[in-house]
Amino acid sequence: MAMLWVKTFHIVFIASWFAGLFYLPRIFVNLAQQSDPAVQTTLLGMARRLYRFTTILAVVAVVFGMWLYLGYGIGVGPGNGWMHAKLFFVLLVIGYHHACGLMLRKFEQGKNTRSHKFYRWFNEVPVLLLLVVVALVVVKPF
């Protein structure tokens, strides 16, 4: 029964983390288009707070995931190649999260050189990563 609670919290924190990953680049789109310093300051404050909060959600999600993997042995042993693939894509999600932090820092320093179109495309990456991870967990293809 305890494992079901751990799974529940893992899923909730993953969903919350991804909500932040979906919205943060959207703020970057607006920042890249905005020339008004007052609006930029507001958007930067929003992005900074969202990134900090999303980082906390990510850490908690990973902790619950590690609890499931190490504590309950989910995905361990023969026939669980899907878990290794999932962990690879989770590392890509963590890398994406980190890239968002680096991009935020560039905006804060006034050194952004990318267009709003770049950030629109960049915003699609977590959707694709989430799709792959969910497919691996549900289908368990290998």
Backbone bond lengths (Angstrom), bond angles and torsions (degrees), N, CA, C in turn:
res aa  C-N    CA-C-N  psi(-1)  N-CA   C-N-CA  omega(-1)  CA-C   N-CA-C  phi
1 M - - - 1.451 - - 1.534 111.21 -
2 A 1.338 116.26 -38.02 1.469 119.55 -179.99 1.525 110.78 -63.09
3 M 1.335 116.64 -35.94 1.460 120.06 179.92 1.528 110.84 -61.29
4 L 1.323 117.37 -36.27 1.463 120.36 179.39 1.531 111.27 -65.25
5 W 1.321 116.73 -35.03 1.465 120.08 176.29 1.527 110.57 -68.74
6 V 1.326 116.24 -40.48 1.468 119.63 177.86 1.527 109.52 -62.44
7 K 1.333 117.10 -43.73 1.472 121.01 176.83 1.524 111.06 -60.50
8 T 1.320 115.97 -43.89 1.463 120.77 -179.79 1.523 110.85 -58.19
9 F 1.323 116.63 -49.95 1.461 119.99 -179.12 1.527 111.45 -66.86
10 H 1.328 116.88 -36.00 1.468 120.17 176.45 1.532 110.15 -59.18
11 I 1.312 116.67 -47.60 1.468 121.34 -178.89 1.527 111.09 -64.59
12 V 1.327 117.42 -43.36 1.469 120.96 -179.67 1.532 110.73 -62.99
13 F 1.326 117.19 -44.00 1.463 119.28 -179.20 1.524 111.80 -71.58
14 I 1.333 117.73 -32.76 1.469 120.45 174.39 1.529 109.33 -63.28
15 A 1.336 116.57 -47.63 1.472 120.25 -179.88 1.529 110.76 -59.93
16 S 1.312 116.82 -41.39 1.465 120.95 -179.91 1.527 111.30 -67.69
17 W 1.327 116.31 -41.70 1.464 121.37 177.85 1.529 109.97 -59.18
18 F 1.329 115.66 -47.55 1.459 119.50 -179.10 1.527 112.07 -66.33
19 A 1.307 117.81 -32.45 1.468 119.34 175.70 1.529 109.50 -58.41
20 G 1.321 115.94 -43.11 1.464 120.12 176.55 1.517 112.42 -65.01
21 L 1.341 116.64 -40.41 1.465 120.36 179.31 1.528 111.89 -68.19
22 F 1.324 117.09 -27.20 1.467 120.07 176.31 1.533 110.93 -75.13
23 Y 1.330 116.81 -35.15 1.463 120.09 -173.20 1.529 113.80 -88.11
24 L 1.323 117.82 -35.69 1.469 120.48 -175.69 1.532 112.47 -57.54
25 P 1.331 120.18 -48.81 1.468 118.71 177.54 1.531 112.77 -64.22
26 R 1.316 116.64 -25.36 1.468 119.82 176.08 1.532 109.73 -65.71
27 I 1.335 116.26 -37.12 1.465 119.92 173.89 1.529 109.33 -64.25
28 F 1.343 116.86 -38.29 1.465 120.41 177.77 1.532 111.16 -61.35
29 V 1.335 116.78 -38.27 1.472 120.55 176.70 1.524 109.10 -57.22
30 N 1.318 115.82 -48.23 1.471 120.25 -179.44 1.528 111.91 -65.50
31 L 1.331 116.51 -39.54 1.466 119.88 178.07 1.526 111.20 -62.97
32 A 1.325 116.69 -41.08 1.467 120.76 -178.39 1.528 111.52 -66.37
33 Q 1.325 117.00 -25.08 1.466 121.17 -179.10 1.527 112.78 -92.26
34 Q 1.317 116.98 -16.58 1.462 121.23 -168.88 1.526 111.71 -91.95
35 S 1.317 116.62 133.81 1.465 120.49 176.31 1.535 112.07 -112.98
36 D 1.324 117.34 -12.17 1.468 121.43 179.83 1.533 109.44 -74.98
37 P 1.343 118.15 117.85 1.467 120.86 -177.61 1.530 113.89 -58.24
38 A 1.314 117.89 -36.08 1.470 120.44 -179.39 1.527 110.31 -66.38
39 V 1.309 116.35 -42.31 1.471 120.32 178.96 1.524 109.70 -68.77
40 Q 1.324 117.24 -40.17 1.467 120.45 177.50 1.528 111.06 -59.87
41 T 1.319 116.42 -42.09 1.470 120.68 178.70 1.524 110.60 -61.28
42 T 1.314 116.68 -43.41 1.468 120.96 178.48 1.524 110.77 -63.10
43 L 1.329 116.72 -46.77 1.467 120.78 -179.29 1.526 111.44 -64.68
44 L 1.327 116.95 -39.72 1.467 119.87 177.53 1.521 111.30 -63.23
45 G 1.319 117.00 -40.36 1.467 120.28 176.75 1.515 111.43 -62.20
46 M 1.323 115.92 -43.37 1.473 120.14 177.39 1.525 110.38 -61.31
47 A 1.331 116.44 -46.57 1.467 121.00 -177.97 1.525 111.00 -63.62
48 R 1.316 116.51 -42.61 1.466 121.13 -179.23 1.531 110.99 -61.76
49 R 1.335 116.40 -47.21 1.471 120.28 -179.79 1.530 110.99 -65.72
50 L 1.327 116.09 -41.71 1.464 119.63 179.64 1.522 110.84 -64.03
51 Y 1.324 117.37 -42.33 1.467 120.15 179.99 1.530 110.76 -62.58
52 R 1.321 116.78 -44.31 1.473 119.68 178.78 1.526 111.12 -61.31
53 F 1.322 116.27 -47.09 1.463 120.63 -178.66 1.528 110.72 -65.53
54 T 1.324 116.47 -41.92 1.459 120.90 -179.89 1.524 110.77 -64.84
55 T 1.313 117.31 -33.90 1.466 120.85 177.33 1.527 110.36 -63.62
56 I 1.316 117.13 -41.67 1.469 120.53 176.99 1.529 110.00 -61.46
57 L 1.331 116.42 -45.01 1.471 120.31 178.60 1.521 110.96 -60.18
58 A 1.331 116.75 -40.53 1.464 121.18 179.96 1.526 110.97 -62.92
59 V 1.313 116.23 -45.13 1.469 120.11 -179.24 1.527 110.25 -61.78
60 V 1.321 117.07 -45.90 1.468 120.41 -179.70 1.531 110.39 -64.53
61 A 1.335 117.72 -41.16 1.468 121.24 178.31 1.523 110.86 -60.88
62 V 1.326 116.70 -43.60 1.468 120.70 179.74 1.525 110.51 -66.64
63 V 1.321 117.52 -39.28 1.474 120.52 178.13 1.527 110.45 -61.03
64 F 1.336 117.34 -46.43 1.466 119.40 178.00 1.526 111.11 -64.56
65 G 1.320 117.62 -36.94 1.462 120.95 177.13 1.520 111.87 -64.06
66 M 1.326 116.21 -43.47 1.471 119.83 177.67 1.528 110.81 -65.47
67 W 1.314 117.15 -35.47 1.460 121.71 176.62 1.529 109.43 -60.29
68 L 1.329 116.56 -45.32 1.467 120.02 178.64 1.522 111.13 -64.09
69 Y 1.314 116.58 -42.48 1.466 121.79 -176.08 1.524 111.40 -71.04
70 L 1.321 116.66 -50.13 1.464 120.61 -175.94 1.526 112.85 -86.15
71 G 1.322 116.77 -38.61 1.459 120.66 -175.73 1.514 114.52 -79.45
72 Y 1.340 116.17 -35.64 1.463 119.93 -176.78 1.521 112.79 -113.93
73 G 1.322 117.18 -4.73 1.459 120.60 176.64 1.517 114.70 70.31
74 I 1.328 117.34 21.72 1.463 119.63 178.54 1.524 108.41 -67.33
75 G 1.327 115.98 126.74 1.454 120.93 178.73 1.512 114.61 82.65
76 V 1.322 117.48 10.59 1.457 121.52 -179.55 1.523 108.88 -101.20
77 G 1.325 116.43 142.20 1.460 120.82 175.62 1.516 112.80 102.39
78 P 1.336 115.52 -178.96 1.473 120.39 -178.09 1.530 111.74 -62.22
79 G 1.328 115.62 147.69 1.458 120.41 177.87 1.512 114.35 79.08
80 N 1.317 116.12 13.57 1.467 119.85 -178.57 1.526 112.23 -120.63
81 G 1.323 115.57 36.94 1.461 119.96 177.33 1.515 112.50 -61.32
82 W 1.340 115.49 -27.15 1.463 119.80 178.21 1.525 111.29 -57.12
83 M 1.348 116.41 -34.67 1.465 120.07 -178.12 1.526 110.71 -67.18
84 H 1.323 116.86 -39.53 1.465 119.55 178.55 1.532 110.17 -64.23
85 A 1.328 115.84 -41.09 1.470 120.10 176.70 1.527 110.13 -64.05
86 K 1.332 116.34 -42.55 1.469 120.22 179.44 1.526 110.31 -60.56
87 L 1.323 116.66 -45.35 1.463 120.15 -179.07 1.528 111.18 -62.31
88 F 1.337 116.96 -35.91 1.465 120.55 175.37 1.532 110.25 -60.54
89 F 1.333 116.48 -46.08 1.463 119.68 -179.40 1.526 111.76 -70.37
90 V 1.326 117.43 -30.59 1.471 120.10 174.32 1.531 109.44 -64.18
91 L 1.325 116.65 -39.33 1.469 119.48 175.72 1.532 110.88 -61.87
92 L 1.330 116.83 -37.33 1.466 120.06 175.88 1.531 111.03 -64.54
93 V 1.334 116.59 -38.37 1.474 120.10 177.44 1.529 109.83 -63.93
94 I 1.325 116.45 -43.01 1.469 120.17 177.78 1.528 109.80 -62.10
95 G 1.329 116.99 -41.18 1.463 120.86 176.24 1.517 111.94 -61.68
96 Y 1.329 116.74 -40.54 1.466 121.77 177.26 1.530 110.01 -61.88
97 H 1.323 115.46 -44.06 1.469 120.89 178.55 1.533 109.64 -58.76
98 H 1.320 115.64 -45.73 1.467 120.74 179.31 1.534 110.51 -62.97
99 A 1.332 116.75 -41.71 1.469 120.75 177.98 1.530 110.70 -59.93
100 C 1.325 116.72 -37.85 1.471 120.31 176.27 1.524 110.45 -60.52
101 G 1.328 116.23 -40.93 1.465 120.11 177.98 1.520 112.05 -63.30
102 L 1.333 116.83 -40.33 1.465 120.42 178.04 1.527 111.12 -66.28
103 M 1.324 116.42 -39.35 1.467 120.29 178.20 1.523 110.85 -65.98
104 L 1.320 116.20 -40.12 1.462 120.45 177.09 1.526 110.08 -60.03
105 R 1.318 116.25 -43.60 1.462 120.34 179.35 1.538 110.74 -60.15
106 K 1.339 116.46 -40.31 1.479 119.88 177.98 1.533 110.88 -62.38
107 F 1.323 116.11 -42.03 1.472 119.13 177.14 1.526 110.38 -62.11
108 E 1.327 116.55 -42.86 1.469 120.36 -179.33 1.526 111.62 -62.68
109 Q 1.327 116.36 -34.22 1.464 121.31 -179.41 1.530 112.53 -86.16
110 G 1.337 116.19 -2.24 1.461 119.89 -177.95 1.515 113.15 71.16
111 K 1.339 116.81 25.68 1.469 121.20 -175.56 1.524 113.58 -111.39
112 N 1.321 117.53 14.95 1.461 118.61 178.71 1.525 110.02 -67.46
113 T 1.330 115.87 132.29 1.467 120.76 178.45 1.525 111.59 -119.07
114 R 1.320 116.83 1.20 1.464 120.21 -176.29 1.528 111.17 -93.57
115 S 1.328 114.35 153.22 1.467 120.35 -178.44 1.526 110.92 -87.19
116 H 1.317 115.14 166.69 1.462 120.08 176.46 1.526 110.21 -62.99
117 K 1.328 118.76 -28.16 1.470 121.32 178.31 1.525 111.26 -65.83
118 F 1.329 116.52 -39.06 1.463 119.58 176.41 1.526 110.12 -58.46
119 Y 1.328 115.97 -47.12 1.462 119.74 -177.58 1.523 111.98 -68.13
120 R 1.315 118.25 -29.34 1.473 120.69 174.66 1.529 110.12 -63.19
121 W 1.332 116.82 -43.37 1.470 120.34 177.93 1.527 111.01 -71.24
122 F 1.328 115.83 -41.70 1.463 120.72 178.80 1.530 110.78 -58.58
123 N 1.314 116.36 -33.00 1.461 122.88 179.98 1.527 112.52 -64.82
124 E 1.323 117.87 -19.38 1.467 120.99 -178.90 1.527 112.71 -83.80
125 V 1.312 117.63 -18.41 1.468 121.56 -176.19 1.531 112.68 -57.14
126 P 1.354 120.46 -48.40 1.465 118.28 -178.36 1.531 113.09 -64.56
127 V 1.325 117.35 -27.21 1.470 119.86 177.01 1.526 109.40 -63.73
128 L 1.328 116.17 -45.77 1.467 120.55 179.58 1.527 111.47 -65.78
129 L 1.332 116.42 -41.99 1.466 119.62 178.73 1.526 111.19 -63.43
130 L 1.321 116.85 -42.48 1.463 120.49 178.48 1.521 110.71 -62.49
131 L 1.315 117.16 -42.48 1.461 121.49 178.84 1.529 110.97 -58.71
132 V 1.318 116.68 -45.46 1.467 120.64 -179.66 1.527 110.72 -64.66
133 V 1.324 117.08 -45.93 1.471 120.51 -178.22 1.525 110.87 -63.03
134 V 1.322 117.51 -46.59 1.470 120.41 -179.92 1.526 110.13 -62.99
135 A 1.327 117.54 -42.11 1.469 120.41 178.62 1.524 110.85 -61.11
136 L 1.314 117.55 -42.62 1.468 120.28 178.85 1.525 111.40 -62.92
137 V 1.319 117.20 -42.35 1.472 121.06 -177.84 1.524 111.34 -69.54
138 V 1.316 117.37 -41.10 1.466 120.60 -175.90 1.525 111.57 -79.51
139 V 1.337 117.41 -47.05 1.470 121.28 -174.48 1.530 111.88 -82.21
140 K 1.333 117.07 -32.87 1.470 122.16 -176.70 1.539 109.96 47.72
141 P 1.345 117.31 63.74 1.462 120.88 -171.19 1.525 115.61 -69.24
142 F 1.321 117.73 -17.57 1.476 119.74 179.81 1.503 110.38 -154.73
